[in-house]
């Protein structure tokens, strides 16, 4: 079993450096990866609908090629991408976790989290998060045109950043360790999280915590293979970077 974990790419335009490297990276995974796990904020803004805006087409096409070659797709929604909708659940047969959840890898129970819910005391952010995932917003997704949904997504991202305050500026270990320890005590063997843009891998008793970092400057990701997690940083091929100004 081989699985890849990526978070916090905040993709905007297909010509951006991190977008091009993501496409190159996904192409390299074709035929080599059993599962691709996307742990939120892959897009800078996404509020799901049955259609895909032009800037997101290259990534969706790349994910579809992986799916067609047998890679199982898993997506944990973040604070910039939620209500993923039929593009993921139907076209890509993607398993979607709105709030995080458990999977099994070779019999190992692994908890997947974006990380924005790691701080139980952040009541303001949790309230805001609940609103943007409410039935009202789901209704607006069905009736509003994409351009207006993008405006809502921009607002959601901006308010999320303000509400989170300095949470992401705190050391990731400080927030994530107690969160992970609770999940490990509940029977998980590993916790994988994004959101904090700070990569690290730490043993916690008989379990482990993997924080993914980002795909903006670090291009970091995790690999699971032979019952072992490893953090890595992607180095694009010369031909891929040659197209980047």
Long-range contacts (C-beta under 8 A, 24 or more apart in sequence): 1-34, 1-35, 1-105, 1-106, 1-224, 1-225, 2-32, 2-33, 2-34, 2-35, 2-223, 2-224, 2-225, 3-33, 3-34, 3-35, 3-36, 3-37, 3-105, 3-223, 3-224, 3-225, 4-29, 4-33, 4-35, 4-36, 4-37, 4-221, 4-222, 4-223, 4-224, 5-37, 5-39, 5-192, 5-210, 5-212, 5-221, 5-222, 5-223, 5-224, 6-36, 6-37, 6-38, 6-39, 6-42, 6-212, 6-215, 6-221, 7-38, 7-39, 7-40, 7-41, 7-42, 7-78, 7-114, 7-115, 7-193, 7-194, 7-195, 7-212, 7-213, 7-214, 7-215, 8-39, 8-40, 8-41, 8-42, 8-78, 8-194, 8-195, 8-197, 8-212, 8-213, 8-214, 8-215, 8-216, 9-41, 9-42, 9-43, 9-214, 9-215, 9-216, 10-41, 10-42, 10-43, 10-44, 10-80, 10-214, 10-215, 10-216, 11-42, 11-43, 11-44, 11-55, 11-56, 11-59, 12-44, 12-55, 13-55, 14-55, 14-57, 14-58, 14-59, 15-244, 17-244, 18-215, 18-216, 18-219, 19-58, 19-59, 20-236, 20-240, 20-243, 20-244, 21-215, 21-219, 21-234, 21-236, 21-240, 21-241, 22-59, 22-62, 22-215, 23-58, 23-59, 23-62, 24-236, 24-237, 24-240, 25-219, 25-221, 25-234, 25-236, 26-59, 26-62, 26-63, 26-65, 26-66, 27-62, 27-65, 29-66, 29-71, 30-65, 30-66, 30-69, 30-71, 31-69, 31-70, 33-66, 33-71, 34-70, 34-71, 34-72, 35-71, 35-72, 35-73, 35-74, 35-105, 36-63, 36-66, 36-71, 36-72, 36-73, 36-74, 37-74, 37-75, 37-76, 37-103, 37-112, 37-192, 38-73, 38-74, 38-75, 38-76, 39-76, 39-78, 39-112, 39-113, 39-114, 39-115, 39-192, 39-193, 39-194, 39-195, 39-212, 40-75, 40-76, 40-77, 40-78, 40-79, 40-80, 40-81, 40-114, 40-115, 40-116, 40-194, 40-195, 41-78, 41-79, 41-80, 41-81, 41-114, 41-194, 41-195, 42-75, 42-78, 42-81, 43-80, 43-81, 44-80, 44-157, 45-80, 45-81, 45-150, 45-153, 45-154, 45-156, 45-157, 46-80, 46-81, 46-82, 46-84, 46-153, 47-81, 47-82, 47-83, 47-137, 47-141, 47-149, 47-150, 47-152, 47-153, 47-156, 48-82, 48-83, 48-84, 48-85, 48-86, 48-87, 48-88, 48-141, 49-85, 49-87, 49-141, 49-142, 49-146, 49-149, 50-85, 50-86, 50-87, 51-87, 51-146, 52-87, 53-146, 53-150, 60-87, 60-91, 60-92, 63-92, 63-94, 64-91, 64-92, 67-92, 67-93, 67-94, 74-103, 74-112, 76-100, 76-101, 76-112, 76-113, 76-114, 76-194, 77-114, 78-114, 78-116, 78-194, 78-195, 79-114, 79-116, 79-129, 79-156, 79-157, 79-160, 79-164, 79-195, 80-153, 80-156, 80-157, 80-160, 82-132, 82-133, 83-133, 83-137, 83-138, 83-141, 85-141, 98-133, 102-188, 105-224, 105-227, 106-227, 108-189, 108-190, 108-227, 109-187, 109-188, 109-189, 109-190, 110-188, 110-189, 110-190, 110-191, 110-192, 110-224, 111-180, 111-183, 111-188, 111-190, 111-191, 111-192, 112-192, 112-193, 113-179, 113-191, 113-192, 113-193, 113-194, 113-195, 114-193, 114-194, 114-195, 115-175, 115-176, 115-193, 115-194, 115-195, 115-196, 115-211, 116-160, 116-164, 116-195, 118-175, 118-176, 118-179, 118-193, 118-195, 119-167, 119-175, 119-179, 122-163, 122-164, 122-167, 124-163, 125-160, 125-163, 125-164, 125-167, 128-159, 128-160, 128-163, 129-160, 132-156, 168-195, 168-196, 168-197, 171-198, 172-196, 172-198, 172-200, 172-211, 173-200, 173-202, 173-211, 176-209, 176-211, 177-202, 177-204, 177-209, 180-204, 180-207, 180-209, 181-205, 190-229, 192-222, 192-229, 199-231, 200-231, 201-229, 201-230, 201-231
